[in-house]
Amino acid sequence: MSKTISLLFCQRVSIYVGHLWEVFQPLLFGLIGAEVSLSLIQAETVALGLAVLGIGLVLRTITSFLIVMGLGLSLREQLFVALAWLPKATVQVTSILC
């Protein structure tokens, strides 16, 4: 019985946190954006950030391609999966709380 109550509690909390995230996400990113002063950012910092993002995307593509390699998919399907996983957000909220 306690397992059922615990599961129901987790589901309710997950739904509640999901609603809170929908409300506060724009506020959070808006406040972070307001704190960034573009005039203070150096070109080297931007270049380094873009390099890190590029390397991350390349590694994510290679890793996802290697993961699906043994699943019996055609090369075209493997490439599709690898490219489909590219736009995953860096900031993600999971609903797994328990």
N, C-alpha and C positions, 0 to 999 in steps of 0.2 A: 504494500500500500504506500509506503514512504517513497518508493521509486516512482510511482505514478504522480504523487504530489510534487516530488522534486522535478520531474519532467514538465509538468504543467507550470510550475513556478519559472523554470528556465524559459519556456515558451513565452510566458507573459513578460518576463524581463526583456527577452530578445525583441519582442514587438515594441515595448515601451522605449528601449534604447534606439530602435530603428526610427521611431517617430521623432525622438529628440534629435537624432542625427540629421534628419531631413530639415529640421528647423534651424539647427545651429551650424550646419556645414557652410552655408553661404556666409553667415556671419563670421565664422572662423577664417575662411579664406579671404574674405573682404578685409578683415583686420590685419591679417598677415600681409596682404597686398598693400595696404595703406602704410605699413611700416617700412616698406622697401623704397629707398630713395635711389632712383636710377642714376642720378648725377654722381653718386658716390661709388658706383660699381665700376671697377676697372675692366678694361678689355681683356686682360689676361684671365681674370676671374670668370668672365663669360665664356672664353675659349676653353678653359679647364672644365667648366660645367658642361658645356656641349660635348667635350671629349668623353667625360664620364658617362653622359647619357648615351652617346653613340656606342661606346664599349659595352655598356649594359644591354642595349638593344641587340647588338651582335651576339653577345653571349647568351641572351635569352633565346634568340632564334636558333642558335646552334644547339643549345641544350634541349629545347623542345623538339627539334628535329631528331636528335639522338634518342630521346625518350620514346618517341612513337616508331622508331625504326624497327623494333622487333614485333610489332603488332600485325604484320601482314598487310599493311596498307601499301598502295602503289606510291611511287615516287611523287606523283602529282598530289596525292592526298597528304603525304608527309609534308610537302612544301606548304600546302594549304594550312595545315595545323600549325606549322612553325610561324607562318605569317599571320594567322588569325590570333595568335597569342601575343603579338606585338603590342596592341593598344591597351593592354592591361594597365590599370591605373597604379601609380606608385602609392598613393594614399587610398587604402581600402579599409572598410569597416566590416568585420566579420560578425555574424550573428551567433557565433558559438560562444556562449558565456559559461556553460557548465560542462 
